[in-house]
Amino acid sequence: MDPNTIYYAIAAVLVVVGVAGTVLPALPGLPLVFAGMLLAAWTGDFEKIGIPTVVVLALLTLISLAVDFWATAHGAKRVGASRKALVGAVIGTFAGLFVFPPFGLFVGPFAGALAGELLHRRNVDRESLGHAAKVGFGTWFGIVLGVVLKLGIAFAMIGLFVLAWWL
């Protein structure tokens, strides 16, 4: 079997796993998409996919990392989340992913942020519970916003790659 065929197959797997990783927090989504595209460009000796295209893809990957942090922080800070709420959202995301897939991916961040904010406040009265629920929703919204933006960037990267390949 031709080694280039194997490299292209690995590149395609990296891109597919990377796109899945934009939704699944356990995988570094867009860096994997970029790695697959870089491998494909390298395999083709950068003839179809040139260095300028690779640079643009790398910049989009860096932007996606910034978007991920910004969206989560924006959602959380907008509602006054504590550091414990943010940690809780991350833990909740992983727990939800592995304990109750796929629905846990949506419920986990909310539940984790809620629990983290309640631990931060150390009392469970009506006001604290209401604020913690608001923090849970805001954090969850930030995570969902980040996923949507990253998916948009992933498909823009794929479109750019395909366009450069065929032109």
C-alpha positions in Angstrom: 0.0 0.0 0.0 1.2 3.5 -0.9 2.4 5.4 2.2 0.7 8.5 1.0 -2.6 6.7 1.1 -2.0 5.8 4.7 -1.0 9.4 5.6 -4.1 10.8 3.9 -6.3 8.3 5.8 -4.6 9.3 9.1 -5.2 13.0 8.2 -8.9 12.3 7.5 -9.3 10.5 10.8 -7.6 13.4 12.6 -10.1 15.9 11.0 -13.1 13.7 11.8 -12.0 13.2 15.4 -11.2 16.9 15.7 -14.7 17.9 14.5 -16.1 15.5 17.2 -13.7 17.1 19.7 -15.3 20.5 19.1 -18.3 19.1 20.9 -16.7 16.6 23.2 -14.5 18.4 25.8 -12.1 15.5 26.3 -10.6 16.0 22.9 -8.6 19.0 21.6 -11.0 19.5 18.6 -9.6 22.2 16.3 -5.9 21.4 17.0 -6.7 17.9 15.8 -8.4 19.3 12.7 -5.4 21.4 12.0 -3.0 18.5 12.6 -4.9 16.4 10.0 -4.9 19.2 7.5 -1.2 19.9 8.1 -0.5 16.2 7.6 -2.5 16.2 4.3 -0.6 19.3 3.1 2.7 17.8 4.0 1.9 14.5 2.4 1.1 16.4 -0.9 4.4 18.3 -0.5 2.4 21.5 0.0 1.6 21.6 -3.7 -2.3 21.7 -3.4 -2.3 23.2 0.1 0.4 25.9 0.2 2.1 27.5 3.1 -0.2 30.6 3.1 -3.3 28.3 3.5 -1.6 26.4 6.3 -0.8 29.7 8.0 -4.4 30.8 7.8 -5.6 27.4 9.1 -3.1 27.8 12.0 -4.4 31.3 12.8 -8.0 30.0 12.8 -6.9 27.2 15.2 -5.4 29.8 17.6 -8.5 32.0 17.3 -10.6 28.9 18.2 -8.6 28.4 21.4 -9.2 32.0 22.4 -12.9 31.7 21.5 -13.2 28.7 23.8 -11.8 30.5 26.8 -13.6 33.8 26.0 -17.1 32.2 25.6 -17.0 30.2 28.8 -15.6 33.1 30.8 -18.0 35.5 29.2 -21.0 33.4 30.1 -19.8 32.9 33.6 -18.6 36.4 34.4 -21.8 37.9 33.0 -23.8 36.3 35.8 -21.1 36.7 38.5 -19.8 33.2 38.7 -17.1 32.3 41.2 -14.0 30.4 40.5 -15.5 27.3 42.1 -18.4 27.5 39.7 -16.1 27.5 36.8 -14.2 24.5 38.2 -17.6 22.8 38.9 -18.6 23.4 35.3 -15.5 21.7 33.9 -15.9 18.8 36.3 -19.6 18.6 35.5 -18.8 18.5 31.8 -16.5 15.5 32.1 -18.8 13.7 34.6 -21.8 14.3 32.3 -19.9 13.1 29.3 -18.8 9.8 30.8 -21.7 9.1 33.2 -24.8 10.2 31.1 -23.7 10.5 27.5 -24.9 12.3 25.4 -27.4 14.2 27.6 -24.9 14.6 30.4 -22.9 16.9 28.1 -25.7 19.4 28.4 -26.7 18.8 32.0 -23.2 18.3 33.5 -21.8 21.8 33.0 -25.0 23.4 34.5 -25.0 21.0 37.5 -21.3 21.4 38.1 -21.5 25.2 38.0 -24.5 25.2 40.2 -22.8 22.9 42.8 -19.6 25.0 42.6 -21.4 28.2 43.2 -23.3 26.7 46.2 -20.0 25.5 47.6 -18.6 29.0 47.2 -21.6 30.6 49.0 -21.7 27.9 51.7 -25.3 28.4 52.5 -28.4 27.1 50.7 -31.1 29.6 51.1 -33.6 30.8 48.4 -31.4 33.7 47.3 -28.2 31.6 47.1 -30.0 28.8 45.2 -31.5 31.4 42.7 -28.0 33.0 42.2 -26.4 29.5 41.8 -29.0 28.5 39.2 -28.4 31.8 37.3 -24.6 31.1 37.4 -25.2 27.5 36.2 -27.2 28.7 33.3 -24.8 31.5 32.4 -21.8 29.1 32.5 -23.7 26.5 30.5 -24.7 29.1 27.9 -21.1 30.2 27.6 -20.0 26.6 27.0 -22.7 26.1 24.3 -21.8 29.4 22.7 -18.1 28.3 22.6 -19.1 25.0 21.0 -21.2 26.7 18.3 -18.4 29.2 17.5 -15.8 26.4 17.4 -18.0 24.3 15.0 -18.3 27.4 12.8 -14.5 27.8 12.7 -14.1 24.0 12.1 -16.4 24.1 9.1 -14.7 27.3 7.8 -11.3 25.5 8.1 -12.7 22.5 6.2 -14.2 24.8 3.5 -10.9 26.7 3.1 -9.0 23.4 2.9 -11.3 22.0 0.3 -11.3 25.2 -1.7 -7.5 25.4 -1.7 -7.3 21.7 -2.6 -9.5 22.1 -5.7 -8.3 25.5 -7.0 
